[in-house]
Amino acid sequence: MKLAGKKLVVIVGPTAVGKTALSIELAEALRTEIISADSRQVYREMAIGTAKPTPQELARVKHHFIDSHSIHDKYDAAQFGEEALKKIYELFGLYDTVLVCGGSGLYVKALLEGFDDIPEVPDEIRETVIEKYKVNGLQWLQQEVQKLDPEYFSAADQQNPARLSRALEVVLATGKSITTFQKKQKRVLPFTVVKIGLELERKELYSRIDERMDKMIEAGLFEEAKVLYPFRAHNALQTVGYQEVFDFMEGKYDREEATRLLKRNSRRYAKRQLTWFKRDEEISWLTKPDLSEILDVL
């Protein structure tokens, strides 16, 4: 199969910026399919808190890597990168253009660049990190990663103890940032990659994030989290949108405070997403683009 004339369009940006709606509109115009690059939408048990496309949206355009795995599966960015690239090659047998849409920078990076294997961490280091986290809590973990691996910490999901623990284990075991194990040489892809970033003025973006969170809560976010509570230690659930509700369920604060933290932490996550993507000079940034503007970029 000749791939020189094929095109992969990657749409990225912070949460609630409008990636899903635009990617569906674009996929319909190009008559193609969408690869979801979202580290939480892959899990079928997590529906409300991950802001997946609606059933109506999924009926309009075929999506891949949404509801494809269970929270009980061991799944990470490296696996996604390999599986998604394989799927893209399959889709290029049907289409000249394929879309990737998502806000998980690490997933996009794994797809486009790949990862080197991370050295095995000795059990004693892993056990030490786990025990210290149990005793000292998330704030201790954040401080340690910020001190020892500031590069990773600046763009990490700072509310995710599983990812922070992994980064801390690696730097303690190797003396190197976990980011150094991303491939030194990027994959050479035999097709064209076009990266489009969506952004909004911060006040408008934050307003949309708050509004989306209100809708999630109204749709049953607290009830969904209650069902998932027995599995709260799973890596998939170490994320903004669930941890705040789990803490509420454990009596750490009331529902009003949980709602405030859900919104605040979602806004902070959006800021980290922008920090990550803004480092990529290949991304063309658009504000409130219409379909014709996107097609002009392509």
C-alpha positions as CSV (number, residue, x, y, z in Angstrom):
1,M,0.0,0.0,0.0
2,K,1.3,3.4,-1.0
3,L,1.3,5.8,2.0
4,A,3.0,8.9,0.6
5,G,-0.3,10.5,-0.3
6,K,-2.0,9.6,2.9
7,K,-2.7,12.2,5.6
8,L,-3.1,11.8,9.4
9,V,-4.9,14.8,10.9
10,V,-4.3,15.2,14.7
11,I,-6.7,17.5,16.6
12,V,-5.6,18.4,20.1
13,G,-6.3,20.9,22.9
14,P,-7.5,21.2,26.4
15,T,-10.6,19.7,27.8
16,A,-14.0,21.3,26.9
17,V,-12.5,23.3,24.0
18,G,-14.6,21.6,21.4
19,K,-12.4,18.9,19.9
20,T,-15.1,16.2,19.7
21,A,-17.7,18.3,17.8
22,L,-15.1,19.7,15.3
23,S,-13.5,16.3,14.7
24,I,-16.9,14.7,13.9
25,E,-17.8,17.5,11.6
26,L,-14.4,17.2,9.8
27,A,-14.7,13.4,9.6
28,E,-18.1,13.7,8.0
29,A,-16.7,16.1,5.4
30,L,-13.7,13.9,4.7
31,R,-15.8,10.7,4.9
32,T,-13.3,9.0,7.3
33,E,-13.0,7.6,10.8
34,I,-11.6,8.9,14.1
35,I,-8.9,7.5,16.5
36,S,-9.6,8.7,20.0
37,A,-6.4,9.7,21.9
38,D,-7.9,10.0,25.4
39,S,-6.4,8.0,28.2
40,R,-9.7,7.6,30.0
41,Q,-12.3,7.3,27.3
42,V,-10.8,3.9,26.5
43,Y,-12.4,2.5,29.6
44,R,-16.0,1.3,29.1
45,E,-16.9,1.6,32.8
46,M,-16.2,5.3,32.9
47,A,-18.8,7.1,30.9
48,I,-20.0,10.3,32.5
49,G,-16.7,11.5,34.1
50,T,-14.7,11.1,30.9
51,A,-17.0,13.3,28.6
52,K,-17.2,10.7,25.9
53,P,-18.9,11.4,22.6
54,T,-22.6,10.9,23.0
55,P,-24.3,7.8,21.4
56,Q,-25.7,10.2,18.7
57,E,-22.2,11.5,18.0
58,L,-20.7,8.0,17.8
59,A,-23.5,7.0,15.4
60,R,-22.4,9.8,13.0
61,V,-18.8,8.8,12.7
62,K,-17.0,5.5,13.6
63,H,-14.6,6.0,16.5
64,H,-11.8,3.7,17.7
65,F,-10.4,3.3,21.2
66,I,-13.6,4.4,23.0
67,D,-14.9,1.8,25.4
68,S,-12.3,-0.6,24.0
69,H,-10.9,-1.7,27.4
70,S,-11.9,-2.3,31.0
71,I,-10.6,-0.6,34.1
72,H,-9.4,-4.0,35.1
73,D,-7.0,-4.2,32.1
74,K,-3.4,-3.1,32.4
75,Y,-3.2,-0.5,29.7
76,D,-0.8,2.4,29.1
77,A,0.3,5.0,26.5
78,A,2.9,2.7,25.0
79,Q,0.3,0.0,24.3
80,F,-2.0,2.6,22.8
81,G,0.7,3.9,20.6
82,E,1.3,0.5,19.0
83,E,-2.3,-0.4,18.7
84,A,-3.4,2.9,17.3
85,L,-0.7,3.0,14.7
86,K,-1.7,-0.5,13.6
87,K,-5.3,0.7,13.3
88,I,-4.3,3.8,11.3
89,Y,-2.4,1.6,8.8
90,E,-5.6,-0.5,8.4
91,L,-7.7,2.6,7.9
92,F,-5.4,4.0,5.3
93,G,-6.4,0.9,3.2
94,L,-9.9,2.5,3.1
95,Y,-9.3,6.3,3.3
96,D,-6.8,8.9,2.2
97,T,-7.2,10.8,5.4
98,V,-7.6,9.5,9.0
99,L,-8.3,11.7,12.1
100,V,-6.9,11.5,15.6
101,C,-8.7,13.5,18.3
102,G,-7.8,13.8,22.0
103,G,-6.3,15.7,24.8
104,S,-3.9,13.1,26.3
105,G,-0.6,14.5,25.2
106,L,1.3,11.3,26.2
107,Y,-1.0,9.2,24.1
108,V,-0.5,11.4,21.1
109,K,3.2,11.4,21.6
110,A,3.3,7.6,22.0
111,L,1.4,7.3,18.7
112,L,3.5,9.7,16.7
113,E,6.9,9.1,18.2
114,G,6.9,5.8,20.2
115,F,8.6,5.0,23.5
116,D,11.8,3.4,24.5
117,D,11.5,0.6,27.0
118,I,11.7,1.9,30.6
119,P,14.2,0.0,32.7
120,E,12.8,-2.4,35.3
121,V,12.4,-0.7,38.7
122,P,13.7,-2.8,41.7
123,D,11.0,-4.0,44.0
124,E,12.4,-2.4,47.0
125,I,12.2,1.1,45.4
126,R,8.6,0.5,44.3
127,E,7.6,-0.7,47.8
128,T,9.3,2.2,49.4
129,V,7.5,4.7,47.3
130,I,4.2,3.0,47.9
131,E,4.7,2.9,51.7
132,K,5.8,6.6,51.9
133,Y,2.8,7.6,49.8
134,K,0.4,5.7,52.1
135,V,1.9,7.5,55.1
136,N,2.4,11.0,53.7
137,G,-0.2,11.3,51.1
138,L,-0.5,13.0,47.7
139,Q,1.1,16.3,48.6
140,W,4.3,14.5,49.6
141,L,4.3,12.6,46.3
142,Q,3.8,15.8,44.3
143,Q,6.6,17.5,46.2
144,E,9.0,14.6,45.5
145,V,8.3,14.4,41.8
146,Q,8.5,18.2,41.5
147,K,11.9,18.2,43.2
148,L,13.4,15.2,41.4
149,D,11.7,15.3,38.0
150,P,10.5,18.8,37.4
151,E,10.3,18.3,33.6
152,Y,7.7,15.6,33.9
153,F,5.9,17.3,36.8
154,S,5.3,20.5,34.9
155,A,3.0,18.7,32.4
156,A,1.8,15.7,34.4
157,D,-1.6,15.1,35.8
158,Q,-0.7,16.2,39.3
159,Q,-3.7,14.6,40.9
160,N,-2.8,11.2,39.6
161,P,-0.8,9.3,42.3
162,A,-0.3,6.2,40.0
163,R,1.5,8.3,37.4
164,L,3.4,10.4,39.9
165,S,4.5,7.2,41.7
166,R,5.7,5.7,38.5
167,A,7.8,8.8,37.6
168,L,9.3,8.9,41.1
169,E,10.2,5.2,40.9
170,V,12.0,5.7,37.6
171,V,14.0,8.7,38.7
172,L,15.0,7.0,41.9
173,A,16.0,3.8,40.1
174,T,17.8,5.4,37.1
175,G,18.6,9.0,38.1
176,K,16.9,10.1,35.0
177,S,13.5,11.7,34.2
178,I,10.9,9.3,32.9
179,T,10.6,11.7,29.9
180,T,14.2,10.7,28.8
181,F,12.9,7.2,28.0
182,Q,10.7,8.6,25.3
183,K,12.4,7.9,22.0
184,K,15.4,10.0,21.3
185,Q,14.7,9.6,17.6
186,K,11.1,10.1,16.5
187,R,9.4,7.5,14.4
188,V,9.7,8.2,10.7
189,L,6.1,7.9,9.5
190,P,5.6,7.2,5.8
191,F,2.6,9.5,5.6
192,T,1.9,13.2,6.2
193,V,0.9,14.4,9.7
194,V,-1.0,17.6,10.2
195,K,-1.4,18.8,13.8
196,I,-4.2,21.2,14.7
197,G,-4.6,22.7,18.2
198,L,-7.8,24.3,19.4
199,E,-7.7,27.0,22.1
200,L,-10.0,29.6,23.6
201,E,-9.5,32.7,25.7
202,R,-8.9,31.5,29.2
203,K,-12.0,33.0,30.7
204,E,-14.3,31.4,28.1
205,L,-12.5,28.0,28.4
206,Y,-12.8,28.0,32.2
207,S,-16.5,28.9,31.9
208,R,-17.1,26.0,29.5
209,I,-15.2,23.6,31.9
210,D,-17.4,24.7,34.8
211,E,-20.6,24.3,32.7
212,R,-19.5,20.9,31.5
213,M,-18.9,19.8,35.1
214,D,-22.4,21.0,36.2
215,K,-23.8,18.9,33.3
216,M,-21.8,15.8,34.4
217,I,-23.0,16.1,37.9
218,E,-26.6,16.5,36.7
219,A,-26.1,13.4,34.5
220,G,-25.1,11.3,37.5
221,L,-21.3,11.7,38.0
222,F,-21.6,11.1,41.8
223,E,-23.8,8.0,41.2
224,E,-21.3,6.6,38.6
225,A,-18.4,7.2,41.0
226,K,-20.3,5.3,43.8
227,V,-20.5,2.2,41.5
228,L,-16.8,2.5,40.8
229,Y,-15.7,3.2,44.3
230,P,-14.7,-0.4,45.1
231,F,-12.2,-0.1,42.3
232,R,-10.8,3.3,43.3
233,A,-7.3,2.0,43.6
234,H,-7.2,1.0,39.9
235,N,-4.8,3.2,37.8
236,A,-7.7,4.1,35.4
237,L,-9.5,5.8,38.3
238,Q,-6.6,7.9,39.5
239,T,-7.8,10.9,37.7
240,V,-9.6,14.3,37.9
241,G,-13.4,13.8,38.0
242,Y,-13.4,10.7,40.2
243,Q,-10.9,11.2,42.9
244,E,-12.7,14.2,44.2
245,V,-16.0,12.3,44.5
246,F,-14.2,9.4,46.2
247,D,-12.9,11.8,48.8
248,F,-16.4,13.2,49.3
249,M,-17.7,9.6,49.8
250,E,-15.0,9.1,52.4
251,G,-16.2,12.1,54.3
252,K,-13.2,14.4,53.6
253,Y,-15.5,17.2,52.6
254,D,-19.1,17.9,51.7
255,R,-20.7,17.8,48.2
256,E,-20.4,21.5,47.7
257,E,-16.7,21.4,48.3
258,A,-16.4,18.3,46.1
259,T,-18.1,20.2,43.2
260,R,-15.7,23.2,43.7
261,L,-12.7,20.9,43.6
262,L,-14.0,19.1,40.5
263,K,-14.2,22.4,38.7
264,R,-10.9,23.7,40.0
265,N,-8.9,20.6,39.2
266,S,-10.4,20.3,35.8
267,R,-9.3,23.9,35.1
268,R,-5.8,23.1,36.3
269,Y,-5.7,20.0,34.1
270,A,-6.7,22.1,31.1
271,K,-3.8,24.4,31.9
272,R,-1.4,21.5,32.0
273,Q,-2.7,20.2,28.7
274,L,-2.0,23.5,27.0
275,T,1.5,23.6,28.6
276,W,2.2,20.2,27.0
277,F,0.9,21.0,23.6
278,K,2.3,24.5,23.3
279,R,5.8,23.0,23.3
280,D,5.1,21.4,20.0
281,E,6.0,23.8,17.2
282,E,4.3,21.7,14.6
283,I,0.8,22.4,15.9
284,S,-1.2,25.1,14.0
285,W,-3.4,26.8,16.6
286,L,-6.9,27.9,15.8
287,T,-9.5,29.8,17.9
288,K,-13.2,29.0,17.3
289,P,-12.4,27.5,13.8
290,D,-15.1,26.6,11.4
291,L,-14.9,23.7,9.0
292,S,-13.7,25.8,6.0
293,E,-10.8,27.1,8.1
294,I,-9.7,23.6,9.1
295,L,-9.9,22.5,5.4
296,D,-7.8,25.5,4.5
297,V,-5.2,24.4,7.0
298,L,-5.2,20.9,5.5
